[in-house]
Amino acid sequence: MNNQSYKDDAPSYLLEFLNYASTIKGRSENTIKSYYSDLKQYFRFMKQKNGLCSGDDFDKIKIHDLPESVIKESGLGDALEFLHFVSSVRNNSAKSRARNAVALRQFYKYLTYYKSWFSVSPLDRLEMPSLKKPLPKHLSFEQAKALLETMPEKKGVADARDYCILTLFLNCGLRLSELSGLNITDCKQEIDFETGETVHTVRVTGKGSKERLIYLNRACITALDAYKSERIKLADNNKSLSREKALFLSKLNRRISNRRIEEIVENALKKAGLDGMGFSPHKLRHTAATLMFQNGVDVRVLKEVLGHENLGTTQIYTHVANKQVKEAMDKNPLGGKIEEKK
C-alpha cells in the first residue's frame, strides 16, 4: 500500500487535516497513518450512530461521504461514547484508546483554529485514558559487553558494519529509524576551538524530522572508522557506490532496511545466548539510556541525547534505578525475618 492509497476513502476535510499534520506540523508518515486509522474508526462510529450506513459489518463502512454537519454538531459526548465503544465492543487496549484520544483532540483542534468550525474545541477537556507504563526492558552491563564480544573478528565490510551498528545502539541510544537513516555526511570530525581537541559527532534526524547532534565516544569512533575504511575500499571497486549517501549499506549496496538491522541484532543476541529474552533494537536504546543514567548522566542531559520532547518521557529511567536499588536491598541476607533467640 503506497503512501496515498490508504487515504482514498477520506472525506475532503479529513484529508485537509492529514495534509496539515504532515506539512505544517511535520508529523511522520507513520503518525499520519495512525491518525487516519483512528479517525476512520471514529467516522464509522458516527455514521453508525446517526443511521447513515446499512449493514452490520463495522469494518466495511465507508467514510468518504460523512457529511460535515455530523462533525460540526458533534462534541465531547460523542468522543466519550466512541472511546467506550472501542473499549467494550472492539476490545481496544488502554494504549489504543489513548492513541484514539490524541487523534481526536488534534483533529478537533484543527477544525477549531484552522477551519473555524467551533469557537472552542469541544474536546479540550477530553482526558487521556490512564496508562500503566512498564519499566523499560534493557540489557545489563555484562550482557551488553557479552553481546559486543560475540561479534566475529571484524574482517570485511559486513562484519565491520554489524559491529558498528551494535556499538552505536549501545552507546548512543539511537532509534532504529534514526540509525538506518544516517548518511555519510552526518558524520563529522571537527576541532573544538575552546579545548583544541578533535571531536567526532553524528547528526541524527529523529521524530518529526527534528535533528540533534550526538558526540561520539572512543568506542563509537573506533567502530565507525573501521567500518568507513571498509566502505571506502568497497567504493573504490564500485564507482556507482560513490553516489550512495547512506552510511550503512545492504549487500546490494543500498541503504540498509530496518528489518535487516533487526536481523543483525537478532543474530548477535542468539550468538551471545540472549535470544528469546525479549531484546530488540529498541531495547538496546533502553540499555544505552539506563547505563548512562546509572553512571551519573543527568536526566536532563539524557533527554537531549535520546531526543525526547518531554522530560517526563526520560524520567522513566530514574524509576529503573529506583527499582534496582530496592532489589539490591531485598538481596541483602539480613533482609529476611530473623528468628528470635529462644
Disulfide bonds with the S-S distance in Angstrom:
none
